[in-house]
Amino acid sequence: MTFVIVAACIRIYCCMAAATTKPDNKTRCTWAVNDALMREYHDHEWGVPEYDSRALWELLMLEGFQAGLSWLVVLRKREAFQAAFRAFDPHKVARFKEEDILRLLDDPRIIRSRAKIVATIRGAQIFLEMEKSGESFSAFLWNMVGNKPIQTEGPRPTQTDLAATMAKELKKRGFKFVGPLIVYAFMQAAGMVNDHNDDCFRHNAVKRLRHGKPPKA
């Protein structure tokens, strides 16, 4: 359990301070300073509000895979994950059978955890169940945050009551690897909360950003 907490919080803790990176002299959240891939992710993806249901589901599944590891591990393997999981198309993943699980467990390009693989397949099935009942996965999530990004002020938390509520609701639906820490990291990444440090060059840009439109419930 300790390892899961550390990994899930790596971006959260480091957002409490910012640092200047030498390549372009821009001030960033410290977790994005030392690795080129993390800088690219920080500068173009992290905190950008995402409203597409499929994209949100993919991100939540990847956050689950990083439990016990670091987000950099997932980023380095993301393209391999997308290939192995059929571009994270829930309609395709939901039909995965035991032979697909064995194929994935034999794929050295991804994180080979049976529990996480099975949870992703079940997550795809839950996604489709919601879709079939007329419920948007995106609306389900965004409604819990008031359909607009939360702008954090002051010290950045490691989790919030809202993250705990969202985690509880996801677990009720049957999702796995969705504890409050992982869910809060997901909320940060999906732009449901803007946790770029106040001094980070992306803070105000993300604050002004509008990516898509909130879905109707």
Secondary structure as UniProt FT lines:
FT   HELIX           2..14
FT   TURN            15..16
FT   STRAND          18..20
FT   TURN            22..24
FT   STRAND          27..29
FT   HELIX           30..32
FT   HELIX           36..44
FT   TURN            45..47
FT   HELIX           53..65
FT   TURN            66..68
FT   HELIX           71..84
FT   HELIX           86..88
FT   HELIX           90..93
FT   TURN            94..95
FT   HELIX           98..105
FT   TURN            108..109
FT   HELIX           114..132
FT   TURN            133..134
FT   HELIX           137..142
FT   HELIX           143..145
FT   TURN            146..147
FT   STRAND          150..151
FT   HELIX           161..173
FT   HELIX           180..189
FT   TURN            190..191
FT   STRAND          193..194
FT   TURN            198..199
FT   TURN            201..202
FT   HELIX           203..208
//
